[in-house]
Amino acid sequence: MAKKNRLFSEEAASVPISSMIDIVFLLIIFFIVTATLDKDMQDENVLLADAPNGRPVVKQDPRTITINLRMDGSMNIGGRVMSADQLTALLEDVKRTTPDPLSIPIVIRGDRQVQYYYGMKVLDAIKKTGLYKVSLAGMQE
Amino acid sequence: MARQSQLKLNPPPDASFPLSGMIDVVFLLLIFFLVTQKPITEEVMINVELPAPDMSTLAADPLIPITIDVDKYSRDNIDEIDARLFALSEQDDPNEVLKDERLYYSFNGSAPMEISRLRERLEAVARADANSTIIIKCDPNVKYRKLIRVLDLCSELGLNSRQLVDKVVPFVPDPPPKRVRR
């Protein structure tokens, strides 16, 4: 009789809700963190060109300057739209204030549809400052 | 005595959380974040070298650089054009049809060629000396993806020394772009 009571006690039938919530909260926090990570520098309106053989970004230098180049030819850094002259001024500023400016990586994220003329303008602006560690971004499916 | 009866009338409230309602909300949030996550496309980098403003590094380079021109005649949908070239019948005059549809990559000033031909040439270069400097002159009128395609081809073949050089030709802007965003 005692055995039967233990088998069908109310405790055994309930789902362990509190530990389930723990897991679910962990998942939520994971998704929130990964959703906001690195998105601040990348323009969502830029559709990159396919480059199946490019070098994957393993460990990105935190000083990386990302320049987004949209389909209409406008460029922005972290959403701040700027002209080529403003870009040169900004890079000059960076060059003056950072200890080892020549090692700062610059990434150009150009839209696949933009004409190269606009990319050339960005490259010219970078060239004027003498920063040479430039790479172009593509994507792998 | 009066106090005791009051206690009996208002029993202490249940101290536990409304767990099931909380779980509902949390699952909703979880599903929201799962859905809004973008499909994973990995971003990759292609390194390029820029010539010094006075071009002195170019002149000092003892190797004969290999130049690739990317010209504006290259149309956007490469595969489609390839298919159409393949489907050409013998009666058509190829020169007329191909005049503005061929992909104009040229190699060391050669006649324009398709990307597959360019690839053969670059493979030969890579076999001879993978360290040779490839100079890419890109027409400002072409789409950016053309340039990325050539650069990607170079990195596939292990040609890692690439310089981007401007080609000075008049620029004609495309009509304003239209793209349907998903």
Interface residues (C-beta under 8 A of the other chain):
Chain A: I17 S18 M20 I21 V24 F25 L27 I28 F31 I32 T34 A35 Q42 N45 L47 L48 A49 D50 A51 P52 N53 G54 R55 P56 V57 L69 M71 D72 G73 V107 R109 G110 D111 R112 Q113 V114 Q115 Y116 Y117 G119 M120 L123 D124 I126 K127 K128 G130 Y132 V134 S135 L136 A137 G138 M139 Q140 E141
Chain B: L19 S20 M22 I23 V26 F27 L29 L30 F33 L34 T36 Q37 T41 E42 E43 V44 M45 I46 N47 V48 E49 L50 P53 V70 C138 D139 P140 N141 V142 K143 Y144 R145 K146 L147 I148 R149 L151 D152 L153 S155 E156 L164 D166 F171 P173 D174 P176 P177 R179 R181
